[in-house]
Amino acid sequence: MSEPQVRSFTVAPDDDGIRLDRWFKRHLPEASFNIVSRWARTGQLRVDGKRAAPGDRIEAGQTIRVPPAEPPADPRPKVQRPQLSEDEIAFVNEIVIHRDPQAIVVNKPPGLATQGGTKTKQHLDGLLDGLADERGERPKLVHRLDKDTSGVLLLARTARAAAFFSKAFSGRTARKVYWALVVGVPEVKDGYIDLPLAKQPGTGGEKMHVDEAEGLPAKTRYRLIERAGNRAAWVELQPLTGRTHQLRVHMAAIGHPIVGDGKYGGQDAFLTGAISRKLHLHARRLRIDHPDGGRIDVTADLPDHFRETLAGLGFDLAQSDLPLDEVKFGETAEGKRRAATAAAKARRKERKGERRNRGRG
């Protein structure tokens, strides 16, 4: 019986620019990260004849030298995804609003999680087999939306497109526009919120809060579209950074929580009357460069509850989309002062509620 042979692979165009450990995950998943790291330490892993590390970036056309395969320490059967029903396949195709050889864009409905979790069994990621191409390749998630947030969600159809779009999101060259209905009317009609965010202690990472000492930078631009007296405002939001729950925390911090967002706005986030108690936050538009040149620029229609609320408050949907002008990453001193004052007021209110709750104990 012959000895196992050293293997040689050529980097394909779809893998251009990715990390070497990512290449193994895609093409040789049986080689664990620990095994790949050991190969690198002992000089057995090489790219174009030179020693390589798992974090090195690879280029199309390069040759990867890989040692003979090793038997897995704890072989497990591959997990099979459940087969989709005809209704599930029809549903996921009905929410597609753009499709080309590199990308698919869907209008995610509210209430559908982007990915699964311990208590989440129904999610978009579990439906992506219904969008597979003729080779059976399913599209890949490159960003996400909160479960109760609706709207534009981009999927990559190839590994090359996934790397390209991921770079656009991380490099902040993609422009994302959200619509939200907020309680009250912001004093500044076109402003910036610059308040650092961190995970709130004691919530298991499920909730964020403003933390000027330890938080990560977070910036949001907002513009007033229309107002319903002093009761509510329809606003456009553009996240200039991508922190968890950023838009929701920022609007609550300046005293104007998003309607339906009890998590960050408490009871103040709900309007009386026939207004839906669902979250009124919608990813309206995405503009992003396309890997084949040009741009994807797509908008998503509002979900029923949001559209009905706007109509009930007398807003004019025909005059809704504001020009997508250049974003200034700074802000005026007056806008910063007002945002900081509002945030301090919100924190005092939160601490007052905590003291009241402790008194009841």
C-alpha positions as CSV (number, residue, x, y, z in Angstrom):
1,M,0.0,0.0,0.0
2,S,1.5,3.4,-1.1
3,E,2.1,6.2,1.4
4,P,-0.2,9.2,1.4
5,Q,1.1,11.9,-1.0
6,V,1.6,15.7,-0.4
7,R,-1.3,17.5,-2.2
8,S,-1.1,20.6,-4.4
9,F,-4.0,23.1,-5.1
10,T,-4.2,26.2,-7.3
11,V,-6.1,29.2,-5.9
12,A,-9.2,29.8,-7.9
13,P,-10.4,33.4,-8.9
14,D,-13.4,33.1,-6.5
15,D,-10.8,32.7,-3.6
16,D,-8.7,35.7,-4.5
17,G,-7.9,37.8,-1.4
18,I,-9.3,35.5,1.3
19,R,-7.3,34.2,4.3
20,L,-5.6,30.9,4.0
21,D,-7.6,29.4,7.0
22,R,-10.8,30.5,5.2
23,W,-9.6,28.6,2.1
24,F,-9.3,25.4,4.2
25,K,-12.7,25.9,5.6
26,R,-14.2,26.2,2.1
27,H,-12.3,23.4,0.4
28,L,-10.8,21.1,3.0
29,P,-13.1,21.4,6.0
30,E,-11.8,18.2,7.4
31,A,-8.5,19.9,8.2
32,S,-9.3,21.7,11.5
33,F,-7.8,25.0,12.4
34,N,-5.5,23.3,14.9
35,I,-4.2,20.9,12.2
36,V,-3.6,23.8,9.8
37,S,-1.8,25.8,12.5
38,R,0.4,22.8,13.3
39,W,1.2,22.3,9.6
40,A,2.2,26.0,9.5
41,R,4.4,25.8,12.6
42,T,6.3,22.8,11.3
43,G,6.8,24.4,7.8
44,Q,4.7,21.8,6.0
45,L,2.2,24.4,4.8
46,R,3.5,26.4,1.9
47,V,2.2,28.9,-0.7
48,D,4.2,29.2,-3.9
49,G,7.0,27.3,-2.1
50,K,7.2,29.7,0.9
51,R,6.2,29.0,4.4
52,A,2.7,30.2,5.1
53,A,0.5,31.1,8.1
54,P,-3.3,30.6,8.5
55,G,-3.9,34.3,8.5
56,D,-2.0,35.0,5.2
57,R,-4.0,36.3,2.3
58,I,-3.8,34.3,-0.9
59,E,-4.1,35.3,-4.5
60,A,-5.6,33.6,-7.6
61,G,-3.1,31.4,-9.4
62,Q,-1.0,30.7,-6.3
63,T,-0.1,27.1,-5.5
64,I,-0.9,25.8,-2.0
65,R,1.1,22.8,-0.8
66,V,-0.8,20.7,1.7
67,P,0.5,17.7,3.7
68,P,-1.3,14.3,3.4
69,A,-4.8,14.2,4.9
70,E,-5.0,13.2,8.6
71,P,-7.8,11.1,10.0
72,P,-10.2,13.3,12.1
73,A,-9.8,12.8,15.8
74,D,-13.6,12.6,16.4
75,P,-15.4,11.9,13.1
76,R,-19.0,13.1,13.1
77,P,-21.6,12.6,10.3
78,K,-22.2,15.8,8.3
79,V,-25.3,17.6,9.5
80,Q,-28.0,17.5,6.8
81,R,-30.3,20.5,6.5
82,P,-34.0,19.6,6.4
83,Q,-35.6,19.6,3.0
84,L,-37.7,22.6,2.2
85,S,-41.4,22.3,1.5
86,E,-42.9,23.8,-1.7
87,D,-44.4,26.6,0.3
88,E,-41.1,27.5,1.8
89,I,-39.4,27.6,-1.6
90,A,-42.2,29.7,-3.0
91,F,-42.0,32.1,0.0
92,V,-38.3,32.7,-0.2
93,N,-38.5,33.4,-3.9
94,E,-41.5,35.7,-3.5
95,I,-39.4,38.1,-1.3
96,V,-36.6,38.4,-3.9
97,I,-36.4,42.0,-5.2
98,H,-33.2,41.7,-7.2
99,R,-31.2,38.9,-8.8
100,D,-28.1,38.8,-10.9
101,P,-25.2,36.3,-11.4
102,Q,-23.4,37.6,-8.3
103,A,-26.1,38.8,-5.9
104,I,-29.6,38.3,-4.7
105,V,-31.5,40.9,-2.6
106,V,-34.5,40.1,-0.6
107,N,-37.1,42.2,1.3
108,K,-37.0,40.4,4.7
109,P,-40.3,40.5,6.5
110,P,-40.5,41.5,10.1
111,G,-40.5,38.6,12.5
112,L,-38.2,36.4,10.4
113,A,-34.7,36.0,12.0
114,T,-31.7,36.3,9.7
115,Q,-29.9,33.3,11.3
116,G,-30.8,30.5,13.7
117,G,-30.0,30.2,17.4
118,T,-30.8,28.2,20.5
119,K,-34.4,29.3,20.5
120,T,-34.7,30.2,16.8
121,K,-35.8,27.5,14.5
122,Q,-37.4,29.6,11.7
123,H,-34.9,31.9,9.9
124,L,-33.8,33.1,6.5
125,D,-30.6,31.2,6.5
126,G,-32.6,28.0,6.7
127,L,-34.5,28.9,3.6
128,L,-31.5,29.7,1.3
129,D,-31.6,26.3,-0.3
130,G,-34.7,27.5,-2.0
131,L,-32.5,30.1,-3.9
132,A,-29.8,27.7,-4.9
133,D,-28.4,28.0,-8.5
134,E,-28.4,25.3,-11.2
135,R,-25.3,23.7,-9.5
136,G,-27.1,23.5,-6.2
137,E,-25.0,26.3,-4.6
138,R,-27.0,28.3,-2.1
139,P,-26.4,32.0,-1.7
140,K,-24.4,33.3,1.3
141,L,-25.4,35.8,4.0
142,V,-23.0,38.8,4.0
143,H,-24.8,41.0,6.6
144,R,-27.9,40.7,8.8
145,L,-31.0,42.5,10.1
146,D,-32.6,42.1,13.5
147,K,-35.5,39.7,13.6
148,D,-38.1,42.5,13.9
149,T,-36.4,44.8,11.4
150,S,-37.7,44.5,7.8
151,G,-36.3,45.4,4.5
152,V,-33.2,45.1,2.2
153,L,-30.9,42.1,2.8
154,L,-28.1,41.3,0.4
155,L,-27.0,37.7,-0.4
156,A,-23.9,36.7,-2.4
157,R,-24.2,34.0,-5.0
158,T,-20.5,33.2,-5.3
159,A,-17.5,33.1,-2.9
160,R,-15.9,36.0,-4.8
161,A,-19.0,38.1,-4.4
162,A,-19.2,37.3,-0.7
163,A,-15.6,38.5,-0.1
164,F,-16.3,41.6,-2.2
165,F,-19.5,42.6,-0.4
166,S,-18.0,41.9,3.0
167,K,-15.2,44.2,2.3
168,A,-17.6,46.9,1.2
169,F,-19.6,46.6,4.4
170,S,-16.5,46.6,6.6
171,G,-14.9,49.4,4.7
172,R,-18.1,51.5,5.0
173,T,-18.4,52.1,1.2
174,A,-21.9,50.6,1.2
175,R,-24.7,53.1,1.8
176,K,-27.6,51.8,4.0
177,V,-30.8,53.8,4.4
178,Y,-33.4,53.0,7.0
179,W,-36.8,54.4,7.7
180,A,-38.1,54.6,11.2
181,L,-41.1,56.1,13.0
182,V,-40.0,57.7,16.3
183,V,-41.9,59.1,19.3
184,G,-41.9,62.9,19.3
185,V,-40.0,65.1,16.9
186,P,-36.2,65.6,17.1
187,E,-35.2,69.3,17.7
188,V,-32.4,69.0,15.1
189,K,-34.0,68.1,11.7
190,D,-30.8,66.9,10.0
191,G,-28.2,65.8,12.5
192,Y,-25.6,63.3,13.7
193,I,-25.6,61.1,16.8
194,D,-22.1,60.2,18.0
195,L,-22.4,58.1,21.1
196,P,-20.2,55.0,21.8
197,L,-22.0,51.7,22.4
198,A,-21.1,48.6,24.5
199,K,-22.9,45.5,25.7
200,Q,-25.0,46.3,28.8
201,P,-23.8,44.3,31.8
202,G,-26.2,41.8,33.2
203,T,-28.0,41.2,29.9
204,G,-25.9,38.4,28.6
205,G,-24.9,40.5,25.6
206,E,-28.6,40.8,24.5
207,K,-28.8,44.5,25.0
208,M,-26.5,47.5,24.2
209,H,-26.2,50.8,25.9
210,V,-24.3,54.1,25.6
211,D,-21.0,53.8,27.3
212,E,-18.7,56.9,26.8
213,A,-15.9,55.3,28.8
214,E,-15.7,51.8,27.4
215,G,-17.9,51.8,24.3
216,L,-16.9,51.4,20.7
217,P,-17.4,54.4,18.4
218,A,-20.9,54.6,16.9
219,K,-22.2,57.3,14.5
220,T,-25.7,57.7,13.0
221,R,-27.0,60.3,10.6
222,Y,-30.7,61.1,10.8
223,R,-33.0,63.3,8.7
224,L,-36.6,64.3,9.3
225,I,-38.9,63.2,6.4
226,E,-42.2,64.3,7.9
227,R,-43.9,64.9,11.3
228,A,-47.3,64.3,12.8
229,G,-47.6,67.4,15.0
230,N,-45.4,66.8,18.1
231,R,-46.7,63.2,18.5
232,A,-44.3,61.3,16.1
233,A,-41.8,61.8,13.3
234,W,-40.9,59.8,10.2
235,V,-37.2,59.8,9.9
236,E,-34.4,58.5,7.6
237,L,-31.5,56.9,9.4
238,Q,-28.1,56.2,8.0
239,P,-25.7,54.1,10.2
240,L,-22.1,55.3,9.6
241,T,-20.8,52.4,11.8
242,G,-22.3,49.0,12.2
243,R,-22.8,48.3,16.0
244,T,-25.4,45.9,17.2
245,H,-28.8,47.7,17.7
246,Q,-27.1,51.0,16.9
247,L,-30.1,52.8,15.4
248,R,-32.4,51.7,18.2
249,V,-30.1,52.6,21.0
250,H,-29.2,56.0,19.4
251,M,-32.7,57.1,18.9
252,A,-33.7,56.1,22.4
253,A,-30.6,57.9,23.8
254,I,-31.7,61.3,22.3
255,G,-35.2,60.8,23.7
256,H,-37.0,59.7,20.6
257,P,-37.3,55.8,20.7
258,I,-38.4,54.0,17.6
259,V,-42.1,53.2,17.8
260,G,-42.6,49.6,19.0
261,D,-39.1,49.3,20.5
262,G,-40.0,48.3,24.0
263,K,-36.5,46.9,24.5
264,Y,-34.8,50.3,24.4
265,G,-37.7,52.7,24.8
266,G,-39.9,51.0,27.4
267,Q,-43.5,52.0,27.5
268,D,-42.6,55.4,26.0
269,A,-42.0,53.6,22.7
270,F,-45.7,52.8,22.1
271,L,-48.2,55.2,20.7
272,T,-51.9,55.1,21.8
273,G,-54.8,54.4,19.5
274,A,-54.7,52.0,16.6
275,I,-51.0,52.2,16.1
276,S,-49.3,48.8,15.7
277,R,-47.1,47.7,18.6
278,K,-44.6,46.1,16.1
279,L,-41.2,47.7,15.6
280,H,-41.3,50.5,13.0
281,L,-37.8,50.1,11.6
282,H,-37.3,49.2,7.9
283,A,-34.1,48.9,5.8
284,R,-35.4,51.0,2.9
285,R,-32.4,51.2,0.5
286,L,-29.0,49.7,-0.1
287,R,-26.4,51.1,-2.6
288,I,-23.3,49.1,-3.0
289,D,-20.6,48.5,-5.6
290,H,-21.0,45.4,-7.7
291,P,-18.1,42.9,-8.1
292,D,-18.6,42.9,-11.9
293,G,-18.6,46.7,-12.1
294,G,-21.4,49.3,-11.6
295,R,-23.6,49.3,-8.6
296,I,-26.6,47.6,-7.0
297,D,-29.1,50.3,-5.8
298,V,-32.3,48.7,-4.6
299,T,-35.2,49.8,-2.4
300,A,-37.7,47.6,-0.4
301,D,-41.4,48.3,0.1
302,L,-42.7,48.8,3.6
303,P,-44.3,46.0,5.5
304,D,-48.1,46.3,6.1
305,H,-48.0,47.5,9.7
306,F,-45.5,50.3,8.9
307,R,-47.4,51.4,5.8
308,E,-50.7,51.4,7.6
309,T,-49.3,53.5,10.5
310,L,-47.9,56.1,8.2
311,A,-51.2,56.3,6.3
312,G,-53.1,56.6,9.6
313,L,-50.9,59.5,10.7
314,G,-51.5,61.3,7.4
315,F,-48.0,60.9,6.0
316,D,-47.5,61.2,2.2
317,L,-45.7,58.1,0.9
318,A,-45.2,59.8,-2.5
319,Q,-42.8,62.4,-1.0
320,S,-40.6,60.0,1.1
321,D,-37.2,59.2,-0.4
322,L,-34.7,61.9,0.3
323,P,-31.7,62.4,-2.1
324,L,-28.8,60.2,-1.1
325,D,-26.2,63.0,-0.7
326,E,-22.7,62.8,0.6
327,V,-22.5,62.0,4.3
328,K,-20.3,64.2,6.5
329,F,-18.7,62.2,9.2
330,G,-18.4,65.1,11.5
331,E,-21.2,67.1,13.1
332,T,-21.9,70.6,14.4
333,A,-20.9,71.5,17.9
334,E,-24.6,72.5,18.6
335,G,-25.8,69.1,17.3
336,K,-23.2,67.3,19.5
337,R,-24.2,69.3,22.5
338,R,-27.9,68.6,22.1
339,A,-27.3,64.9,21.5
340,A,-25.1,64.7,24.6
341,T,-27.7,66.5,26.7
342,A,-30.4,64.2,25.5
343,A,-28.3,61.1,26.2
344,A,-27.5,62.3,29.8
345,K,-31.2,63.0,30.4
346,A,-32.0,59.4,29.2
347,R,-29.3,57.9,31.5
348,R,-30.7,59.9,34.5
349,K,-34.1,58.6,33.8
350,E,-32.8,55.0,33.5
351,R,-31.0,55.3,36.9
352,K,-34.1,56.7,38.5
353,G,-36.1,53.7,37.3
354,E,-33.4,51.3,38.7
355,R,-33.5,53.0,42.1
356,R,-37.3,52.8,42.1
357,N,-37.2,49.1,41.3
358,R,-34.6,48.4,44.1
359,G,-36.9,50.2,46.5
360,R,-39.7,47.8,45.6
361,G,-37.5,44.8,46.4
